[in-house]
């Protein structure tokens, strides 16, 4: 399965994305994030790009994505993956345009990403 979603003991939502990400994967991740937010908790999301091959070319990406009004409910997003995906992943999540923090970490810095999410 290209995208698996879980929540760790500290409340961080973790998405492991491998292969090619689809719109359906993104929507499942959004639903999981909304479930966290409905519990009255600010979302902290760890995205692990493992053997990642990019985004599916088909699908309705225009209607998928985080809406700006959801920003107030998100604390941080940490993305961990190969350096080759840094720019595209940051553009995909609109880093620099959101009101919450988003950081990209090299695959070798997964522990650092986890610590950063806890601060």
BELLINQUI-V793506 format. One line per field, one symbol per residue. ss: DSSP state (A for helix, B for strand, O for the rest). phi: phi as a letter, one per 30 degrees, with the letter a starting at -180 (. if undefined). burial: + if it has 24 or more other C-alpha atoms within 12 Angstrom, else -. A space follows every 50 residues. Layout:
# BELLINQUI-V793506
ss=???
phi=???
burial=???
This chain:
# BELLINQUI-V793506
ss=OOBBBBBOOOOOBBBBBBBBBOAAAAAAAAAAAAAAAAOOOOBBBBBBBB BBBBBOOOOOAAAOOOOAAAAAABBBBBBBBOAAAAAAAAAAOOOOOOOO BBBBBBAAAAAAAAAAAAO
phi=.dbcbbbddcjddccccbicdcdddddddddddddddddicddcbccccc hdbjcedcjcddcckddeddedccdabccbadedcedddddeciejccdc dbbcbdedceddddddddd
burial=-+++++----++++++++--+++-++--++-+++-++----+++++++++ -+-++---------++----+-++++++++++--++--++-++-+--+-+ +++++-+--+--++-++--
